[in-house]
């Protein structure tokens, strides 16, 4: 969970810098990519937890 929050925070910061600074629009796209990566990692962790449970 900490990794997810750090990745989301980094994505937000990169996005803000990419929008605010002239000529650094590529940081916005990097921020979007980091955010998507964070969502994929969170989804993988959640799906992995549900598969390990067995019904009794």
VEXSEFI-717369 format. One record per residue (C-alpha): x, y, z. Coordinates in steps of 0.1 Angstrom, whole numbers, padded with zeros to 4 digits, always signed. Example, Ala and Ser with C-alpha at 12.3 -4.5 7.8 and 13.67 -1.06 7.14 Angstrom:
// VEXSEFI-717369
+0123-0045+0078+0137-0011+0071
END
This chain:
// VEXSEFI-717369
+0000+0000+0000+0029+0023+0007+0043+0017-0027+0010+0025-0043+0007+0058-0024+0042+0068-0033+0037+0061-0069+0005+0081-0070+0022+0110-0052+0051+0109-0077+0026+0108-0106+0007+0139-0092+0039+0158-0086+0052+0150-0121+0019+0160-0136+0018+0193-0118+0053+0201-0129+0046+0190-0164+0016+0213-0167+0031+0243-0149+0066+0244-0164+0070+0255-0200+0087+0229-0222+0084+0201-0196+0052+0186-0210+0069+0152-0212+0068+0151-0174+0030+0150-0176+0031+0119-0198+0056+0103-0174+0033+0111-0145+0004+0095-0163+0025+0064-0170+0035+0062-0134-0001+0065-0123-0012+0037-0147+0016+0016-0133+0004+0022-0098-0031+0011-0107-0018-0020-0124+0003-0029-0094-0026-0023-0070-0050-0045-0092-0024-0073-0093-0020-0073-0055-0058-0073-0050-0064-0101-0075-0035-0122-0060-0051-0120-0026-0084-0132-0037-0070-0163-0055-0051-0175-0025-0082-0179-0003-0098-0213-0002-0134-0220+0007-0140-0244+0035
END
